[in-house]
Structures are given as structure tokens and as C-alpha cells.
């Protein structure tokens, strides 16, 4: 089967998930100093930007992967559905960061939950790509192998990088959130820049 319906459904889920992130912003209507309150909710801004960019980069890379695909099979539909499940879940840990990052007692748990969500997302995305690319199972015949290798090389460190950032949450929750933001920027770069130089 073609990938058109899968991509359309995926785009809808990505759009809804990324839109729901803005609901994490709220201020007390009874506040006497709105400016101070807006500064006080800085964790909401950080969580929003990090999650928005992460989902946005995943969407861009998801779209790019399907440029390589000639067709999809049943297994790929289910793997993609698992990915979308994690993407749709992302607003929840984002809310935890917005609410608890400034609270010492619960911020480690919130940051760890946020990180575990991203680790699972990275694992499923890796599985999705591996299912497409292994043996060129679903890859178009005219796609150069060098491009496939570029993508594989780029995605390879994803799981350990996210896992490392999640573990850092046990020491510094804020540092782990900043690392997720850096990771998102890293994966915004095109895979071709990591192409190995040939002699």
C-alpha cells in the first residue's frame, strides 16, 4: 500500500499534539502583578519551546523518511502508530515540567518522566527507520545507499543521548531539559552533514 493515508493521519496527530502544548500556559486571574506572574511561569516557556521543537523536528524527520519509502506494510503501520502514541502523550510530561520544575521535591520526578517519554520516542523512531531501511525493505530502488547510510548514522546515537539526558535529571532537572532542547537542534540538522569522507 502507498504511504499517503499513513502520512495524512500522522500529520494530524503531530498537529494536534503540538497545538495542545500551548494549553500548559496559565496565570492566576486574581494576580495583582501580572508581569511578575509571567516571569514566574518561566518553566512553562522552557517546557513549551523544548517540546514544540522536539515534536517539530520529529515531524520534519518523519516527513523526510517517507520520501525514501516506496510503500508501507502492516508492520510499519503499527510501528508508526506506536510513535504517534508517544507523540500524543508528550503534552502530559510537558505539563509536569511546567508545574513542578520550580518545586524541589517533585522536579526530579517530573524531569525524569519527561526524559523517559523522549527515550521511548527515540526507541520507536529508531525501530521505524530500521524496519524501513534494513535490507532496503521499503526503500525506493533509486535512493542512493549513501543517503540511507547518512540517516542511519544520524539516528544511531539518539537513544543513548536521550537516555543520558534523562539520567542527568537525577542530578539537575533544569540541565536535562536544556539538553533535550540541544538534542532537538542537533536533529534539526540534515543527515548529509555527517557523511563520511571518502578517500
KETI-836391 format. One record per residue: x, y, z of N, C-alpha, C in turn; residue in three letters. Coordinates in nm, 2 decimals, decimal comma, always signed. Example, Ala and Ser with C-alpha at 12.3 -4.5 7.8 and 13.67 -1.06 7.14 Angstrom:
<pts>
<<+1,32; -0,57; +0,78>; <+1,23; -0,45; +0,78>; <+1,32; -0,33; +0,78>; "ALA">;
<<+1,28; -0,22; +0,71>; <+1,37; -0,11; +0,71>; <+1,29; +0,00; +0,79>; "SER">;
</pts>
This chain:
<pts>
<<+0,08; -0,12; +0,00>; <+0,00; +0,00; +0,00>; <+0,09; +0,12; +0,00>; "UNK">;
<<+0,03; +0,23; -0,05>; <+0,11; +0,36; -0,05>; <+0,11; +0,42; +0,09>; "UNK">;
<<+0,19; +0,52; +0,11>; <+0,21; +0,58; +0,24>; <+0,12; +0,70; +0,26>; "UNK">;
<<+0,04; +0,74; +0,16>; <-0,04; +0,86; +0,17>; <-0,13; +0,87; +0,29>; "UNK">;
<<-0,21; +0,77; +0,31>; <-0,30; +0,77; +0,43>; <-0,23; +0,77; +0,56>; "UNK">;
<<-0,12; +0,70; +0,57>; <-0,03; +0,70; +0,69>; <+0,02; +0,84; +0,72>; "UNK">;
<<+0,07; +0,90; +0,62>; <+0,13; +1,04; +0,63>; <+0,02; +1,14; +0,67>; "UNK">;
<<-0,09; +1,13; +0,61>; <-0,20; +1,22; +0,64>; <-0,25; +1,20; +0,79>; "UNK">;
<<-0,26; +1,08; +0,83>; <-0,30; +1,05; +0,97>; <-0,20; +1,10; +1,07>; "UNK">;
<<-0,07; +1,07; +1,03>; <+0,04; +1,12; +1,12>; <+0,05; +1,27; +1,13>; "UNK">;
<<+0,03; +1,34; +1,02>; <+0,03; +1,48; +1,02>; <-0,07; +1,54; +1,12>; "UNK">;
<<-0,19; +1,48; +1,11>; <-0,30; +1,52; +1,20>; <-0,26; +1,50; +1,35>; "UNK">;
<<-0,20; +1,39; +1,38>; <-0,16; +1,36; +1,52>; <-0,06; +1,46; +1,57>; "UNK">;
<<+0,04; +1,48; +1,48>; <+0,15; +1,58; +1,51>; <+0,09; +1,72; +1,54>; "UNK">;
<<+0,00; +1,76; +1,45>; <-0,06; +1,89; +1,46>; <-0,14; +1,91; +1,59>; "UNK">;
<<-0,21; +1,81; +1,63>; <-0,29; +1,81; +1,75>; <-0,20; +1,82; +1,87>; "UNK">;
<<-0,10; +1,73; +1,87>; <-0,01; +1,72; +1,99>; <+0,07; +1,85; +2,01>; "UNK">;
<<+0,11; +1,91; +1,90>; <+0,19; +2,03; +1,91>; <+0,10; +2,15; +1,95>; "UNK">;
<<-0,02; +2,15; +1,91>; <-0,12; +2,25; +1,95>; <-0,15; +2,25; +2,09>; "UNK">;
<<-0,17; +2,13; +2,14>; <-0,21; +2,11; +2,28>; <-0,10; +2,16; +2,38>; "UNK">;
<<+0,02; +2,18; +2,33>; <+0,13; +2,22; +2,42>; <+0,10; +2,36; +2,48>; "UNK">;
<<+0,03; +2,45; +2,40>; <+0,00; +2,58; +2,44>; <-0,09; +2,59; +2,56>; "UNK">;
<<-0,17; +2,48; +2,59>; <-0,26; +2,48; +2,70>; <-0,19; +2,47; +2,83>; "UNK">;
<<-0,06; +2,45; +2,83>; <+0,02; +2,44; +2,96>; <+0,04; +2,58; +3,02>; "UNK">;
<<+0,01; +2,69; +2,94>; <+0,02; +2,82; +3,00>; <-0,10; +2,86; +3,07>; "UNK">;
<<-0,08; +2,91; +3,19>; <-0,19; +2,96; +3,27>; <-0,14; +3,06; +3,38>; "UNK">;
<<-0,22; +3,16; +3,41>; <-0,19; +3,25; +3,51>; <-0,31; +3,27; +3,60>; "UNK">;
<<-0,28; +3,30; +3,73>; <-0,39; +3,32; +3,82>; <-0,46; +3,45; +3,79>; "UNK">;
<<-0,59; +3,44; +3,76>; <-0,67; +3,56; +3,72>; <-0,68; +3,66; +3,83>; "UNK">;
<<-0,65; +3,62; +3,96>; <-0,66; +3,71; +4,07>; <-0,52; +3,77; +4,10>; "UNK">;
<<-0,42; +3,75; +4,02>; <-0,29; +3,80; +4,05>; <-0,29; +3,95; +4,05>; "UNK">;
<<-0,21; +4,01; +4,14>; <-0,20; +4,16; +4,15>; <-0,09; +4,21; +4,06>; "UNK">;
<<+0,00; +4,13; +4,03>; <+0,12; +4,17; +3,95>; <+0,14; +4,08; +3,83>; "UNK">;
<<+0,07; +4,11; +3,72>; <+0,08; +4,02; +3,60>; <+0,22; +4,00; +3,55>; "UNK">;
<<+0,30; +4,11; +3,55>; <+0,43; +4,10; +3,50>; <+0,52; +4,00; +3,58>; "UNK">;
<<+0,50; +4,00; +3,71>; <+0,58; +3,91; +3,80>; <+0,53; +3,77; +3,78>; "UNK">;
<<+0,40; +3,75; +3,76>; <+0,34; +3,62; +3,74>; <+0,39; +3,56; +3,60>; "UNK">;
<<+0,40; +3,64; +3,50>; <+0,45; +3,60; +3,37>; <+0,60; +3,55; +3,38>; "UNK">;
<<+0,67; +3,62; +3,46>; <+0,81; +3,58; +3,48>; <+0,82; +3,45; +3,57>; "UNK">;
<<+0,73; +3,44; +3,66>; <+0,73; +3,32; +3,75>; <+0,70; +3,19; +3,68>; "UNK">;
<<+0,63; +3,20; +3,56>; <+0,60; +3,07; +3,49>; <+0,70; +3,04; +3,38>; "UNK">;
<<+0,83; +3,08; +3,40>; <+0,93; +3,05; +3,31>; <+0,95; +2,91; +3,28>; "UNK">;
<<+0,92; +2,81; +3,37>; <+0,93; +2,67; +3,33>; <+0,83; +2,63; +3,22>; "UNK">;
<<+0,72; +2,70; +3,22>; <+0,62; +2,67; +3,11>; <+0,68; +2,71; +2,98>; "UNK">;
<<+0,75; +2,82; +2,97>; <+0,81; +2,86; +2,84>; <+0,91; +2,76; +2,80>; "UNK">;
<<+1,00; +2,72; +2,89>; <+1,10; +2,63; +2,86>; <+1,05; +2,50; +2,82>; "UNK">;
<<+0,95; +2,45; +2,89>; <+0,89; +2,32; +2,85>; <+0,82; +2,33; +2,72>; "UNK">;
<<+0,75; +2,44; +2,69>; <+0,68; +2,46; +2,56>; <+0,78; +2,46; +2,45>; "UNK">;
<<+0,88; +2,54; +2,46>; <+0,98; +2,55; +2,35>; <+1,05; +2,42; +2,32>; "UNK">;
<<+1,09; +2,35; +2,43>; <+1,16; +2,22; +2,41>; <+1,07; +2,12; +2,35>; "UNK">;
<<+0,95; +2,11; +2,40>; <+0,85; +2,01; +2,34>; <+0,81; +2,04; +2,20>; "UNK">;
<<+0,79; +2,17; +2,18>; <+0,74; +2,21; +2,04>; <+0,85; +2,18; +1,94>; "UNK">;
<<+0,98; +2,22; +1,97>; <+1,09; +2,19; +1,88>; <+1,11; +2,04; +1,86>; "UNK">;
<<+1,10; +1,97; +1,97>; <+1,12; +1,82; +1,96>; <+1,02; +1,76; +1,87>; "UNK">;
<<+0,89; +1,79; +1,89>; <+0,79; +1,74; +1,81>; <+0,80; +1,79; +1,67>; "UNK">;
<<+0,83; +1,91; +1,65>; <+0,85; +1,97; +1,52>; <+0,96; +1,90; +1,44>; "UNK">;
<<+1,08; +1,88; +1,51>; <+1,19; +1,81; +1,44>; <+1,15; +1,67; +1,41>; "UNK">;
<<+1,08; +1,60; +1,50>; <+1,04; +1,46; +1,47>; <+0,95; +1,46; +1,35>; "UNK">;
<<+0,86; +1,56; +1,34>; <+0,77; +1,57; +1,22>; <+0,85; +1,59; +1,09>; "UNK">;
<<+0,95; +1,68; +1,10>; <+1,03; +1,71; +0,98>; <+1,10; +1,58; +0,94>; "UNK">;
<<+1,17; +1,51; +1,03>; <+1,24; +1,39; +1,00>; <+1,15; +1,28; +0,96>; "UNK">;
<<+1,03; +1,27; +1,02>; <+0,93; +1,17; +0,98>; <+0,89; +1,19; +0,83>; "UNK">;
<<+0,87; +1,32; +0,80>; <+0,83; +1,35; +0,66>; <+0,95; +1,31; +0,57>; "UNK">;
<<+1,07; +1,34; +0,61>; <+1,19; +1,32; +0,52>; <+1,20; +1,17; +0,50>; "UNK">;
<<+1,18; +1,08; +0,60>; <+1,19; +0,94; +0,59>; <+1,10; +0,89; +0,48>; "UNK">;
<<+0,98; +0,94; +0,48>; <+0,88; +0,89; +0,39>; <+0,91; +0,93; +0,24>; "UNK">;
<<+1,00; +1,02; +0,22>; <+1,05; +1,05; +0,09>; <+1,13; +0,93; +0,03>; "UNK">;
<<+1,18; +0,85; +0,12>; <+1,26; +0,73; +0,08>; <+1,18; +0,61; +0,06>; "UNK">;
<<+1,05; +0,61; +0,10>; <+0,97; +0,49; +0,11>; <+0,89; +0,47; -0,02>; "UNK">;
<<+0,90; +0,34; -0,07>; <+0,82; +0,31; -0,19>; <+0,68; +0,26; -0,16>; "UNK">;
<<+0,67; +0,20; -0,04>; <+0,54; +0,15; +0,00>; <+0,55; +0,12; +0,15>; "UNK">;
<<+0,43; +0,09; +0,21>; <+0,43; +0,06; +0,35>; <+0,37; -0,08; +0,37>; "UNK">;
<<+0,40; -0,14; +0,48>; <+0,34; -0,27; +0,51>; <+0,27; -0,27; +0,64>; "UNK">;
<<+0,20; -0,37; +0,68>; <+0,12; -0,38; +0,80>; <+0,21; -0,35; +0,93>; "UNK">;
<<+0,33; -0,41; +0,93>; <+0,41; -0,39; +1,05>; <+0,45; -0,24; +1,07>; "UNK">;
<<+0,48; -0,18; +0,95>; <+0,52; -0,04; +0,96>; <+0,40; +0,05; +1,01>; "UNK">;
<<+0,28; +0,01; +0,97>; <+0,16; +0,09; +1,02>; <+0,15; +0,08; +1,17>; "UNK">;
<<+0,18; -0,03; +1,23>; <+0,17; -0,05; +1,37>; <+0,29; +0,02; +1,44>; "UNK">;
<<+0,41; +0,01; +1,39>; <+0,52; +0,08; +1,45>; <+0,50; +0,23; +1,44>; "UNK">;
<<+0,45; +0,28; +1,33>; <+0,42; +0,43; +1,32>; <+0,31; +0,47; +1,42>; "UNK">;
<<+0,21; +0,38; +1,44>; <+0,11; +0,41; +1,54>; <+0,16; +0,42; +1,68>; "UNK">;
<<+0,26; +0,34; +1,71>; <+0,33; +0,34; +1,85>; <+0,40; +0,48; +1,86>; "UNK">;
<<+0,46; +0,52; +1,75>; <+0,53; +0,65; +1,76>; <+0,43; +0,76; +1,78>; "UNK">;
<<+0,32; +0,76; +1,71>; <+0,22; +0,86; +1,73>; <+0,16; +0,86; +1,87>; "UNK">;
<<+0,15; +0,74; +1,93>; <+0,10; +0,73; +2,07>; <+0,19; +0,81; +2,16>; "UNK">;
<<+0,32; +0,80; +2,14>; <+0,42; +0,87; +2,23>; <+0,41; +1,02; +2,20>; "UNK">;
<<+0,40; +1,06; +2,08>; <+0,39; +1,20; +2,04>; <+0,27; +1,26; +2,10>; "UNK">;
<<+0,16; +1,19; +2,10>; <+0,03; +1,24; +2,15>; <+0,04; +1,25; +2,30>; "UNK">;
<<+0,12; +1,17; +2,37>; <+0,14; +1,17; +2,51>; <+0,22; +1,29; +2,56>; "UNK">;
<<+0,31; +1,34; +2,47>; <+0,41; +1,44; +2,51>; <+0,35; +1,56; +2,59>; "UNK">;
<<+0,23; +1,61; +2,56>; <+0,18; +1,73; +2,63>; <+0,17; +1,70; +2,78>; "UNK">;
<<+0,15; +1,57; +2,82>; <+0,14; +1,54; +2,97>; <+0,27; +1,57; +3,04>; "UNK">;
<<+0,38; +1,50; +3,00>; <+0,51; +1,53; +3,07>; <+0,55; +1,68; +3,06>; "UNK">;
<<+0,51; +1,74; +2,95>; <+0,54; +1,89; +2,93>; <+0,47; +1,97; +3,04>; "UNK">;
<<+0,35; +1,93; +3,07>; <+0,27; +1,99; +3,18>; <+0,34; +1,97; +3,32>; "UNK">;
<<+0,39; +1,85; +3,34>; <+0,46; +1,82; +3,46>; <+0,58; +1,91; +3,48>; "UNK">;
<<+0,66; +1,93; +3,37>; <+0,77; +2,02; +3,38>; <+0,73; +2,17; +3,41>; "UNK">;
<<+0,62; +2,21; +3,34>; <+0,57; +2,34; +3,36>; <+0,52; +2,37; +3,51>; "UNK">;
<<+0,47; +2,26; +3,57>; <+0,42; +2,28; +3,71>; <+0,52; +2,25; +3,82>; "UNK">;
<<+0,61; +2,16; +3,79>; <+0,70; +2,11; +3,90>; <+0,85; +2,15; +3,89>; "UNK">;
<<+0,89; +2,21; +3,78>; <+1,03; +2,23; +3,76>; <+1,08; +2,33; +3,87>; "UNK">;
<<+1,00; +2,42; +3,92>; <+1,05; +2,51; +4,02>; <+1,02; +2,46; +4,16>; "UNK">;
<<+0,97; +2,34; +4,18>; <+0,95; +2,28; +4,31>; <+1,05; +2,17; +4,33>; "UNK">;
<<+1,14; +2,19; +4,43>; <+1,25; +2,10; +4,46>; <+1,21; +1,96; +4,48>; "UNK">;
<<+1,09; +1,93; +4,55>; <+1,06; +1,80; +4,59>; <+1,02; +1,71; +4,47>; "UNK">;
<<+0,95; +1,77; +4,37>; <+0,90; +1,68; +4,26>; <+0,97; +1,71; +4,13>; "UNK">;
<<+1,06; +1,80; +4,12>; <+1,11; +1,84; +3,99>; <+1,19; +1,72; +3,93>; "UNK">;
<<+1,26; +1,64; +4,01>; <+1,34; +1,53; +3,95>; <+1,25; +1,43; +3,89>; "UNK">;
<<+1,14; +1,40; +3,96>; <+1,04; +1,30; +3,90>; <+0,98; +1,35; +3,77>; "UNK">;
<<+0,94; +1,48; +3,77>; <+0,89; +1,54; +3,65>; <+0,98; +1,54; +3,54>; "UNK">;
<<+1,11; +1,58; +3,56>; <+1,21; +1,58; +3,46>; <+1,24; +1,44; +3,41>; "UNK">;
<<+1,24; +1,34; +3,50>; <+1,27; +1,20; +3,46>; <+1,16; +1,15; +3,38>; "UNK">;
<<+1,03; +1,18; +3,41>; <+0,92; +1,14; +3,33>; <+0,92; +1,19; +3,19>; "UNK">;
<<+0,96; +1,32; +3,19>; <+0,98; +1,39; +3,06>; <+1,09; +1,32; +2,97>; "UNK">;
<<+1,20; +1,29; +3,04>; <+1,31; +1,22; +2,97>; <+1,27; +1,08; +2,92>; "UNK">;
<<+1,21; +1,01; +3,01>; <+1,17; +0,87; +2,97>; <+1,07; +0,87; +2,85>; "UNK">;
<<+0,99; +0,97; +2,84>; <+0,90; +0,99; +2,73>; <+0,98; +1,00; +2,60>; "UNK">;
<<+1,08; +1,09; +2,61>; <+1,17; +1,11; +2,49>; <+1,25; +0,99; +2,45>; "UNK">;
<<+1,30; +0,91; +2,55>; <+1,37; +0,79; +2,53>; <+1,29; +0,69; +2,45>; "UNK">;
<<+1,16; +0,67; +2,50>; <+1,07; +0,58; +2,43>; <+1,04; +0,63; +2,29>; "UNK">;
<<+1,03; +0,76; +2,27>; <+1,01; +0,81; +2,14>; <+1,12; +0,79; +2,05>; "UNK">;
<<+1,25; +0,80; +2,10>; <+1,37; +0,78; +2,02>; <+1,38; +0,63; +1,98>; "UNK">;
<<+1,34; +0,54; +2,08>; <+1,35; +0,40; +2,05>; <+1,25; +0,36; +1,94>; "UNK">;
<<+1,13; +0,41; +1,95>; <+1,03; +0,37; +1,85>; <+1,07; +0,43; +1,71>; "UNK">;
<<+1,12; +0,56; +1,71>; <+1,16; +0,62; +1,59>; <+1,27; +0,54; +1,52>; "UNK">;
<<+1,37; +0,49; +1,61>; <+1,48; +0,41; +1,56>; <+1,42; +0,28; +1,50>; "UNK">;
<<+1,33; +0,21; +1,57>; <+1,27; +0,09; +1,52>; <+1,20; +0,12; +1,38>; "UNK">;
<<+1,13; +0,23; +1,37>; <+1,06; +0,26; +1,25>; <+1,16; +0,27; +1,13>; "UNK">;
<<+1,26; +0,34; +1,15>; <+1,36; +0,36; +1,05>; <+1,43; +0,23; +1,01>; "UNK">;
<<+1,47; +0,15; +1,12>; <+1,53; +0,02; +1,09>; <+1,44; -0,07; +1,01>; "UNK">;
<<+1,31; -0,07; +1,04>; <+1,22; -0,15; +0,97>; <+1,21; -0,11; +0,82>; "UNK">;
<<+1,22; +0,02; +0,79>; <+1,22; +0,07; +0,66>; <+1,35; +0,03; +0,58>; "UNK">;
<<+1,46; +0,05; +0,65>; <+1,59; +0,05; +0,58>; <+1,66; -0,08; +0,58>; "UNK">;
<<+1,64; -0,17; +0,68>; <+1,71; -0,30; +0,68>; <+1,69; -0,38; +0,56>; "UNK">;
<<+1,79; -0,41; +0,49>; <+1,78; -0,48; +0,36>; <+1,70; -0,40; +0,26>; "UNK">;
<<+1,69; -0,27; +0,28>; <+1,62; -0,18; +0,19>; <+1,47; -0,23; +0,17>; "UNK">;
<<+1,42; -0,28; +0,28>; <+1,29; -0,35; +0,28>; <+1,18; -0,26; +0,21>; "UNK">;
<<+1,17; -0,13; +0,25>; <+1,06; -0,05; +0,20>; <+1,12; +0,08; +0,12>; "UNK">;
<<+1,25; +0,07; +0,09>; <+1,31; +0,19; +0,03>; <+1,30; +0,18; -0,12>; "UNK">;
<<+1,28; +0,30; -0,18>; <+1,27; +0,31; -0,32>; <+1,40; +0,26; -0,39>; "UNK">;
<<+1,40; +0,19; -0,50>; <+1,52; +0,14; -0,57>; <+1,61; +0,25; -0,61>; "UNK">;
<<+1,56; +0,37; -0,64>; <+1,65; +0,48; -0,69>; <+1,72; +0,56; -0,58>; "UNK">;
<<+1,69; +0,53; -0,46>; <+1,75; +0,61; -0,35>; <+1,90; +0,56; -0,33>; "UNK">;
<<+2,00; +0,65; -0,34>; <+2,14; +0,60; -0,32>; <+2,16; +0,55; -0,18>; "UNK">;
<<+2,24; +0,44; -0,17>; <+2,27; +0,38; -0,04>; <+2,34; +0,48; +0,05>; "UNK">;
<<+2,42; +0,57; +0,00>; <+2,49; +0,67; +0,08>; <+2,39; +0,75; +0,16>; "UNK">;
<<+2,27; +0,79; +0,10>; <+2,17; +0,86; +0,18>; <+2,11; +0,78; +0,29>; "UNK">;
<<+2,09; +0,66; +0,26>; <+2,04; +0,57; +0,37>; <+2,14; +0,56; +0,48>; "UNK">;
<<+2,26; +0,54; +0,45>; <+2,37; +0,53; +0,55>; <+2,38; +0,66; +0,63>; "UNK">;
<<+2,36; +0,78; +0,57>; <+2,36; +0,90; +0,64>; <+2,26; +0,91; +0,75>; "UNK">;
<<+2,14; +0,87; +0,71>; <+2,02; +0,87; +0,80>; <+2,05; +0,78; +0,92>; "UNK">;
<<+2,09; +0,66; +0,89>; <+2,12; +0,56; +0,99>; <+2,23; +0,61; +1,09>; "UNK">;
<<+2,33; +0,67; +1,03>; <+2,44; +0,72; +1,12>; <+2,39; +0,83; +1,21>; "UNK">;
<<+2,30; +0,92; +1,15>; <+2,25; +1,03; +1,23>; <+2,16; +0,98; +1,35>; "UNK">;
<<+2,08; +0,88; +1,32>; <+1,98; +0,83; +1,42>; <+2,04; +0,74; +1,53>; "UNK">;
<<+2,16; +0,68; +1,49>; <+2,22; +0,58; +1,58>; <+2,24; +0,63; +1,72>; "UNK">;
<<+2,29; +0,75; +1,75>; <+2,32; +0,79; +1,89>; <+2,19; +0,84; +1,96>; "UNK">;
<<+2,08; +0,85; +1,89>; <+1,96; +0,91; +1,95>; <+1,92; +0,85; +2,09>; "UNK">;
<<+1,91; +0,72; +2,09>; <+1,86; +0,65; +2,22>; <+1,96; +0,68; +2,33>; "UNK">;
<<+2,09; +0,65; +2,32>; <+2,18; +0,68; +2,43>; <+2,19; +0,82; +2,47>; "UNK">;
<<+2,18; +0,91; +2,37>; <+2,18; +1,06; +2,41>; <+2,06; +1,10; +2,49>; "UNK">;
<<+1,94; +1,05; +2,45>; <+1,82; +1,08; +2,53>; <+1,83; +1,01; +2,67>; "UNK">;
<<+1,88; +0,89; +2,67>; <+1,89; +0,82; +2,80>; <+1,99; +0,89; +2,89>; "UNK">;
<<+2,10; +0,94; +2,84>; <+2,19; +1,02; +2,92>; <+2,13; +1,14; +2,97>; "UNK">;
<<+2,06; +1,21; +2,89>; <+1,99; +1,34; +2,93>; <+1,89; +1,31; +3,04>; "UNK">;
<<+1,82; +1,19; +3,03>; <+1,72; +1,15; +3,13>; <+1,79; +1,13; +3,26>; "UNK">;
<<+1,90; +1,06; +3,26>; <+1,97; +1,03; +3,39>; <+2,03; +1,16; +3,45>; "UNK">;
<<+2,06; +1,26; +3,37>; <+2,11; +1,38; +3,43>; <+2,00; +1,45; +3,51>; "UNK">;
<<+1,87; +1,42; +3,48>; <+1,76; +1,48; +3,55>; <+1,77; +1,44; +3,70>; "UNK">;
<<+1,84; +1,33; +3,73>; <+1,85; +1,29; +3,87>; <+1,95; +1,38; +3,95>; "UNK">;
<<+2,03; +1,45; +3,87>; <+2,13; +1,54; +3,93>; <+2,09; +1,69; +3,92>; "UNK">;
<<+2,04; +1,72; +3,79>; <+2,00; +1,86; +3,76>; <+1,88; +1,86; +3,66>; "UNK">;
<<+1,76; +1,86; +3,71>; <+1,64; +1,86; +3,62>; <+1,65; +1,97; +3,51>; "UNK">;
<<+1,69; +2,09; +3,55>; <+1,70; +2,20; +3,46>; <+1,80; +2,17; +3,35>; "UNK">;
<<+1,92; +2,12; +3,38>; <+2,02; +2,08; +3,28>; <+1,97; +1,98; +3,19>; "UNK">;
<<+1,89; +1,88; +3,23>; <+1,84; +1,78; +3,15>; <+1,74; +1,84; +3,04>; "UNK">;
<<+1,66; +1,94; +3,09>; <+1,56; +2,00; +2,99>; <+1,64; +2,08; +2,89>; "UNK">;
<<+1,74; +2,15; +2,93>; <+1,83; +2,22; +2,83>; <+1,89; +2,12; +2,73>; "UNK">;
<<+1,93; +2,01; +2,78>; <+1,99; +1,91; +2,69>; <+1,89; +1,86; +2,59>; "UNK">;
<<+1,77; +1,84; +2,63>; <+1,67; +1,79; +2,53>; <+1,65; +1,90; +2,42>; "UNK">;
<<+1,66; +2,02; +2,46>; <+1,65; +2,13; +2,36>; <+1,77; +2,13; +2,27>; "UNK">;
<<+1,89; +2,10; +2,32>; <+2,01; +2,09; +2,23>; <+1,99; +1,97; +2,14>; "UNK">;
<<+1,94; +1,86; +2,19>; <+1,92; +1,74; +2,11>; <+1,83; +1,77; +1,99>; "UNK">;
<<+1,72; +1,84; +2,02>; <+1,63; +1,88; +1,92>; <+1,70; +1,96; +1,81>; "UNK">;
<<+1,78; +2,05; +1,85>; <+1,85; +2,14; +1,75>; <+1,95; +2,05; +1,67>; "UNK">;
<<+2,01; +1,95; +1,74>; <+2,11; +1,86; +1,67>; <+2,03; +1,78; +1,56>; "UNK">;
<<+1,91; +1,73; +1,59>; <+1,84; +1,66; +1,49>; <+1,77; +1,74; +1,39>; "UNK">;
<<+1,78; +1,87; +1,40>; <+1,72; +1,96; +1,30>; <+1,82; +1,97; +1,18>; "UNK">;
<<+1,95; +1,93; +1,21>; <+2,05; +1,94; +1,10>; <+2,03; +1,83; +1,00>; "UNK">;
<<+2,06; +1,85; +0,87>; <+2,04; +1,75; +0,77>; <+2,14; +1,63; +0,79>; "UNK">;
<<+2,09; +1,51; +0,77>; <+2,18; +1,39; +0,78>; <+2,31; +1,40; +0,70>; "UNK">;
<<+2,30; +1,47; +0,58>; <+2,42; +1,47; +0,49>; <+2,54; +1,53; +0,55>; "UNK">;
<<+2,53; +1,61; +0,66>; <+2,65; +1,68; +0,71>; <+2,73; +1,57; +0,79>; "UNK">;
<<+2,67; +1,46; +0,82>; <+2,75; +1,35; +0,89>; <+2,81; +1,25; +0,79>; "UNK">;
<<+2,80; +1,28; +0,66>; <+2,85; +1,18; +0,56>; <+3,00; +1,16; +0,58>; "UNK">;
<<+3,04; +1,04; +0,58>; <+3,18; +1,01; +0,59>; <+3,26; +1,05; +0,47>; "UNK">;
<<+3,38; +1,11; +0,49>; <+3,46; +1,15; +0,37>; <+3,52; +1,02; +0,31>; "UNK">;
<<+3,52; +1,02; +0,18>; <+3,58; +0,91; +0,11>; <+3,72; +0,95; +0,06>; "UNK">;
<<+3,81; +0,86; +0,06>; <+3,94; +0,89; +0,01>; <+3,95; +0,91; -0,14>; "UNK">;
</pts>
